[in-house]
Amino acid sequence: MKLFGLKNCDTCRKAMKQLPETEFVDVRGEGVSEEMLNRALGQFGDSLVNIRSTTWRGLTQEQRAKPPLELLQAQPTLMKRPLIERDGELFLGWGKDTQAALGVC
């Protein structure tokens, strides 16, 4: 299982605490492959882009108008977190639905 997130993200830390056997991928330092971004965008669509983040608020209107894949490649911290991959299945966020699907609640 892999968890894509940020080291200093409280939600990612909570998820990692409950999923101790998970490989952590820091999107700021390591990035996210184009293949993974395409899979996640195919499954979650525009909700993969966190429009409530401070990174989003710092973008210009011109930057915000770019396609989601281009935005996430240039600014990986715009991705909603955590993005979790388990056995080829993707989960986004750390809500009750994700926790139940991963068997941690």
Secondary structure as UniProt FT lines:
FT   STRAND          2..5
FT   TURN            7..8
FT   HELIX           10..18
FT   TURN            20..21
FT   STRAND          23..26
FT   TURN            27..30
FT   HELIX           34..44
FT   HELIX           45..48
FT   TURN            51..52
FT   HELIX           54..57
FT   HELIX           61..64
FT   HELIX           68..74
FT   HELIX           76..78
FT   STRAND          83..86
FT   TURN            87..88
FT   STRAND          89..92
FT   HELIX           96..101
FT   TURN            102..103
//
